[in-house]
Amino acid sequence: MKGLITLKQRIITGFALVVLLIVILALGTPFVEIAVALLAAMGIMELFNATGMAENKLLMFTAVGAGLCLVAVQCIGANLFNPAMYVYIVILFAIYMSNMQKIMLKDIAKTFFLTVYVAFLFAHIIFVRNLDYGYLMIWLVLIGAFVTDTAALFAGKFFGKHKLCPKLSPKKTIEGSVGGILGCIVATLIFCLVGKIGFKLEVDYLWAVVIGLGASVVSQLGDLSASCIKRQFGIKDYGKLMPGHGGVMDRFDSLFFVAPFVYYMLLISPIFA
């Protein structure tokens, strides 16, 4: 009974998230940028809590501020990312040198990694949105992350027998993983048909299949990577923001890997013309 309640919560919350995402995407780029910045800040805070780093408020709030700045400079463009990273490194070393009795080098390293992991990877959502046909291409990111997760969930529930990676995520199965990949490819092709019929665009279906396949694989890798951190630090969820899903990191972890993958694949070759 408890499992059914959790699944119901997951479906309801998932539906609400989809509606919210549609609204944000419909409102346009500034709202996408604001949403990415806020989610990045929340994700960094969740990771600091999960890894026990939240006890050092100075490092945590420095990381959150840096995460917001890194997303902001990605929005502004003008090749500001490298200078921003330089300034961030200098700030971290200034904090380290002035607090050597309390802060270890490993704390600085963790702070830097957690910030870049969330802010840099997550900002690729904005990159995709700014591409040609970006208002459509952004859906490839969401399909890669959310369709994979949903298809894997149901495929695993009905067909799952062989564990995929029991030490990291005991409930995930090989059958679920394959179901996630197939579901993502099918959803990507449906998306392409919508682009062709609804927007009169030429479609490279073979490249679309390659992107759908790869996006699903890296989506699952992103999910397992976040699970690795949870297992190492002995937590079940990163937060309780979304019933049935957990926190920002629980729900959006796969996006960190999918958004860059889709962006760089589309730079190699677009699927629409």
C-alpha positions in Angstrom: 0.0 0.0 0.0 2.8 2.4 0.9 4.5 1.7 -2.5 1.2 2.5 -4.3 0.9 5.8 -2.4 4.5 6.7 -3.3 4.0 5.9 -6.9 0.8 8.0 -6.9 2.7 10.9 -5.3 5.4 10.5 -7.9 3.0 10.6 -10.8 1.0 13.6 -9.4 4.2 15.6 -8.7 5.6 14.6 -12.0 2.5 15.8 -13.8 2.6 19.1 -11.9 6.3 19.6 -12.8 5.6 19.0 -16.5 2.8 21.6 -16.4 5.2 24.1 -14.7 8.0 23.4 -17.2 5.6 24.0 -20.1 4.5 27.3 -18.6 8.2 28.4 -18.0 9.2 27.4 -21.5 6.2 29.2 -23.0 7.1 32.4 -21.1 10.4 32.6 -22.8 14.2 32.7 -22.3 14.4 35.1 -19.3 12.1 32.8 -17.3 14.1 29.8 -18.3 17.3 31.5 -17.1 15.7 32.5 -13.8 14.5 29.0 -13.2 17.9 27.5 -14.0 19.6 29.9 -11.6 17.2 29.2 -8.8 17.4 25.4 -9.3 21.2 25.6 -9.4 21.3 27.5 -6.1 19.0 25.0 -4.5 20.9 22.0 -5.9 24.2 23.4 -4.5 22.6 23.8 -1.1 21.2 20.3 -1.2 24.6 18.9 -2.0 26.3 20.8 0.8 23.7 19.4 3.2 24.1 15.9 1.8 27.9 15.9 2.1 28.1 17.6 5.5 29.6 20.7 4.1 26.7 22.9 5.1 28.2 23.3 8.6 30.6 25.8 7.0 28.2 28.6 6.1 30.9 30.7 4.6 31.8 28.1 2.0 28.1 27.2 1.3 27.0 30.7 0.7 30.1 31.4 -1.4 29.3 28.4 -3.5 25.6 29.4 -3.9 26.6 32.9 -4.9 29.2 31.6 -7.3 26.7 29.2 -8.8 24.3 32.1 -9.5 27.1 34.1 -11.0 28.2 31.3 -13.2 24.7 30.8 -14.5 24.3 34.6 -15.0 27.5 35.0 -17.0 26.4 32.1 -19.2 23.2 34.1 -19.9 25.1 37.3 -20.6 27.7 35.5 -22.8 30.6 37.7 -24.1 33.1 35.0 -23.0 32.7 35.8 -19.4 32.8 32.3 -18.0 36.6 31.9 -17.9 37.1 35.2 -16.1 34.3 34.3 -13.7 36.0 31.0 -12.9 39.3 32.7 -12.3 37.7 35.1 -9.9 35.9 32.2 -8.1 39.2 30.3 -7.7 40.9 33.5 -6.3 38.0 34.0 -3.8 38.2 30.3 -2.7 41.9 30.6 -2.0 41.4 33.9 -0.2 38.9 32.1 2.1 41.3 29.2 2.5 44.3 31.4 3.4 42.3 33.4 5.9 40.8 30.3 7.6 43.6 27.7 7.5 42.9 26.6 11.0 39.3 25.7 10.2 39.2 25.0 6.5 41.2 22.3 4.8 42.2 22.1 1.2 39.8 19.2 0.7 36.9 21.5 1.8 37.9 24.0 -0.9 38.2 21.2 -3.5 34.7 19.9 -2.6 33.2 23.4 -2.7 34.7 24.0 -6.2 33.5 20.7 -7.5 30.0 20.9 -6.2 29.6 24.4 -7.6 30.8 23.5 -11.1 29.0 20.2 -11.1 25.7 21.9 -10.7 26.0 25.4 -12.1 28.2 24.7 -15.2 26.4 21.6 -16.3 22.9 22.9 -15.6 23.6 26.1 -17.5 23.7 24.1 -20.7 19.9 24.2 -20.6 20.3 27.9 -21.5 22.8 27.1 -24.2 20.3 24.7 -25.8 17.5 27.2 -25.5 19.6 29.8 -27.4 20.3 27.5 -30.4 18.5 27.8 -33.6 15.0 26.4 -33.0 16.0 26.4 -29.3 12.4 26.7 -28.3 12.0 23.2 -29.8 15.4 21.8 -29.0 14.9 22.3 -25.3 12.4 19.5 -25.4 15.1 17.0 -26.4 16.7 17.7 -23.0 13.5 17.1 -21.2 12.7 14.0 -23.2 16.1 12.6 -22.5 15.8 13.1 -18.8 12.1 12.7 -17.9 10.9 10.2 -20.5 13.9 8.0 -19.8 13.1 8.1 -16.1 9.4 7.4 -16.6 9.8 4.7 -19.2 12.6 3.0 -17.0 10.3 3.2 -14.0 7.4 1.4 -15.6 9.6 -1.1 -17.6 11.4 -2.0 -14.4 8.2 -2.3 -12.5 6.6 -4.7 -14.9 9.6 -6.5 -16.4 12.5 -5.9 -14.1 14.4 -9.0 -13.0 18.1 -8.3 -13.2 19.7 -5.6 -11.1 21.5 -2.9 -13.0 23.7 -1.5 -10.2 22.5 -2.8 -6.8 25.2 -1.0 -4.8 24.2 2.4 -6.1 20.5 2.0 -6.8 18.9 -1.3 -5.6 15.6 -0.8 -7.5 17.1 -0.1 -10.9 17.1 -3.1 -13.3 18.6 -3.8 -16.7 15.2 -4.3 -18.1 14.2 -0.9 -16.8 17.3 0.7 -18.3 16.6 -0.8 -21.7 12.9 0.3 -21.4 14.2 3.8 -20.6 16.4 3.9 -23.7 13.6 2.6 -26.0 11.1 5.0 -24.5 13.4 7.9 -25.1 14.1 6.9 -28.7 10.4 6.6 -29.5 9.6 9.9 -27.8 12.4 11.6 -29.7 11.0 10.3 -33.0 7.5 11.5 -32.1 9.0 14.9 -31.2 10.6 14.9 -34.7 7.3 14.1 -36.3 5.7 17.0 -34.5 8.5 19.2 -35.8 8.0 18.0 -39.4 4.2 18.1 -39.4 3.6 21.0 -37.1 6.5 23.3 -38.0 7.2 22.1 -41.6 10.9 21.3 -40.7 13.2 18.9 -42.4 14.3 16.1 -40.0 17.4 14.0 -39.8 15.8 10.9 -38.3 19.0 8.9 -38.0 20.7 11.7 -36.0 17.6 12.0 -33.9 17.8 8.3 -33.0 21.5 8.7 -32.1 20.8 11.7 -29.9 17.8 9.9 -28.3 19.9 6.9 -27.5 22.8 8.8 -26.2 20.6 11.2 -24.1 19.0 8.2 -22.4 22.3 6.6 -21.6 23.8 9.8 -20.1 20.5 10.5 -18.3 20.8 7.2 -16.5 24.5 7.8 -15.8 23.7 11.2 -14.3 21.1 9.6 -12.1 23.5 6.9 -10.9 26.2 9.6 -10.3 23.9 11.5 -8.0 23.0 8.2 -6.3 26.6 7.4 -5.8 27.0 10.6 -3.6 23.8 9.7 -1.7 25.0 6.2 -0.9 28.5 7.4 0.2 26.9 9.8 2.6 24.1 7.5 3.7 21.1 9.6 2.7 17.9 8.5 0.9 16.9 11.7 -0.7 18.6 15.1 -1.2 15.5 16.9 0.0 11.7 16.8 0.4 10.7 19.6 -1.9 8.7 17.4 -4.3 6.6 14.6 -2.8 7.6 11.2 -4.3 10.6 12.7 -6.0 12.7 14.2 -3.2 14.7 17.4 -3.8 16.1 19.3 -6.7 19.0 16.9 -7.1 16.8 13.9 -6.9 14.6 15.1 -9.7 17.0 17.0 -12.0 20.2 15.1 -11.5 20.0 13.5 -15.0 19.5 16.9 -16.6 23.1 17.8 -15.6 24.4 15.2 -18.0 21.7 15.3 -20.7 21.7 19.1 -21.4 25.4 19.2 -22.2 25.2 16.0 -24.3 22.2 17.4 -26.4 23.9 20.8 -26.8 27.2 19.4 -28.1 25.5 16.9 -30.3 23.4 19.6 -31.9 26.5 21.7 -32.4 27.9 18.7 -34.4 24.8 18.5 -36.5 21.2 19.8 -36.0 18.2 17.5 -36.4 16.0 20.2 -37.9 16.6 22.3 -41.0 
